[in-house]
Amino acid sequence: MANVLTDTLHRAHTQTQLAQVLITTAGAFSFAAIVIALAILPAYIRAQAATEAARYGATTAAENNKADRAALILARKRISALEHIALQPRTVELIAAVVKSAPAGVVLTSINYSHKVDETTLSLSGSATRRQAAQEYVRLLQAQGLFSSVSIPLTSLARAEDGSFQIAAVIAGNKEGI
């Protein structure tokens, strides 16, 4: 079979294929880096909690200085907040599932984890190339069964001309350790 492409076209086609391979490889490495960072997160949180506990836990009752008491209360609140996340073995897997399920055209810019006594919420911010992509993302998150509710506030949809969105996802009960 004879090559019907000229040398110039053949070189251009080869360069295009090489660029596609490089872009795909870069995306795979980026995703792997995100997963690795999320896997390390619980250990980092535990280490931070232990450091805070060591730093402020040694404070004795004899120190009545108001500033020291305020710092101790603040440290204990931080430790309490960090311990909850560290004790949840599936938090990293949950966040990884949220990141993985983003459809083409959706880019997450931030994920905020908020825990209250009876409810844990992920607030997702990002941008979408089109409004339907953000709505498709909500449907995908709902279909996973990890959340008791997933919604985009109407104000987020109304100002979607720039493609930005916010999604509130309430994590379904702690039956599975989340």
C-alpha positions in Angstrom: 0.0 0.0 0.0 1.4 3.3 -1.0 1.5 6.4 1.3 -0.7 9.1 -0.2 0.3 11.8 2.3 3.1 14.2 1.4 6.0 14.4 3.8 4.7 17.7 5.2 1.2 16.3 5.8 2.7 13.1 7.2 4.9 15.1 9.7 1.8 17.3 10.7 -0.3 14.1 11.3 2.5 12.6 13.4 2.9 15.7 15.4 -0.9 15.9 16.0 -0.9 12.3 17.3 2.1 13.0 19.5 0.4 16.0 21.0 -2.7 13.9 21.7 -0.6 11.3 23.5 1.2 14.0 25.5 -2.1 15.6 26.5 -3.7 12.3 27.5 -0.5 11.3 29.5 -0.5 14.7 31.3 -4.2 14.3 32.2 -3.5 10.8 33.6 -0.6 12.0 35.7 -2.6 14.9 37.0 -5.4 12.6 38.0 -3.0 10.2 39.7 -1.5 13.2 41.6 -4.9 14.2 42.9 -5.7 10.7 44.0 -2.4 10.4 45.8 -2.9 13.7 47.5 -6.4 12.7 48.6 -5.0 9.4 49.9 -2.4 11.2 52.1 -5.0 13.7 53.5 -6.2 11.5 56.5 -2.7 10.9 57.7 -1.9 14.6 57.4 -5.0 15.5 59.3 -4.2 13.0 62.1 -0.6 14.4 62.3 -1.9 18.0 62.5 -4.4 17.0 65.2 -1.6 15.3 67.2 0.6 18.3 66.8 -2.2 20.7 68.0 -3.0 18.3 70.9 0.7 18.2 72.0 1.1 21.9 71.7 -2.1 22.9 73.6 -2.9 19.8 75.6 -0.1 20.4 78.1 -1.6 23.6 79.3 -2.4 23.3 83.0 -5.4 24.6 85.0 -3.0 27.0 86.8 -2.6 29.2 83.8 -5.5 31.5 84.1 -4.4 33.9 81.4 -7.4 34.7 79.2 -5.3 34.8 76.0 -4.0 31.3 76.8 -7.5 30.0 77.5 -8.8 31.5 74.3 -6.0 29.8 72.4 -6.6 26.5 74.1 -10.3 26.7 73.3 -9.6 27.5 69.7 -7.1 24.7 69.4 -9.6 22.2 70.9 -12.2 23.3 68.3 -9.7 22.8 65.5 -8.7 19.4 66.8 -12.3 18.4 67.1 -13.1 19.5 63.5 -10.0 17.7 62.2 -10.6 14.5 64.2 -14.0 14.1 62.6 -12.6 14.1 59.1 -9.6 11.9 60.1 -12.0 9.3 61.7 -14.0 9.0 58.5 -12.2 6.3 56.5 -14.2 6.9 53.3 -13.9 10.6 53.1 -11.0 10.4 50.6 -12.9 7.8 48.5 -16.0 10.1 48.6 -14.1 13.1 47.3 -12.3 11.0 44.7 -15.7 9.7 43.5 -17.0 13.3 43.3 -13.9 14.4 41.2 -14.1 11.3 39.0 -17.8 11.7 38.2 -17.4 15.3 36.7 -18.5 15.0 33.1 -16.7 16.5 30.1 -16.9 20.3 30.2 -17.1 20.5 34.0 -14.1 21.7 36.1 -14.2 21.8 39.9 -12.4 24.7 41.4 -13.1 24.0 45.1 -14.6 21.4 47.4 -15.6 22.4 50.9 -16.3 19.8 53.6 -18.7 20.9 56.3 -19.7 18.7 59.2 -22.4 19.4 61.8 -23.8 17.1 64.4 -26.5 15.6 62.2 -25.3 16.5 58.7 -22.2 16.5 56.5 -22.1 18.5 53.4 -19.8 18.9 50.4 -20.1 22.3 48.7 -18.7 22.1 45.2 -17.7 25.1 43.1 -16.6 25.0 39.5 -17.3 26.0 36.0 -19.0 24.4 33.1 -18.8 25.0 29.4 -22.6 24.9 29.3 -25.4 25.0 31.8 -26.5 21.5 30.9 -23.1 20.1 31.9 -23.6 21.3 35.4 -27.1 19.9 35.5 -25.8 16.6 34.2 -23.2 16.6 36.9 -25.9 16.9 39.6 -27.8 13.9 38.0 -24.6 11.9 38.1 -23.9 12.7 41.7 -27.5 11.8 42.6 -27.3 8.5 40.8 -24.2 7.4 42.9 -26.4 7.1 46.0 -23.7 8.6 48.2 -25.8 11.7 48.9 -29.2 12.2 50.5 -29.6 15.4 48.4 -27.7 17.2 45.6 -28.8 20.6 44.4 -27.7 23.7 42.5 -29.1 26.9 44.0 -31.3 28.8 41.6 -29.0 31.8 42.0 -26.1 29.7 40.7 -28.1 28.7 37.6 -29.2 32.3 37.0 -25.7 33.7 36.8 -24.4 30.8 34.8 -23.5 33.0 31.8 -19.9 32.8 32.9 -20.2 29.1 33.4 -19.6 29.1 37.2 -21.8 27.0 39.5 -22.2 25.8 43.1 -23.5 22.5 44.1 -24.6 21.5 47.6 -24.4 17.7 48.3 -25.5 16.4 51.7 -23.8 13.1 52.4 -26.2 10.2 53.0 -26.1 8.9 56.6 -23.0 7.5 58.2 -23.9 3.9 57.6 -20.8 3.2 55.6 -18.3 5.2 57.6 -18.6 8.5 55.8 
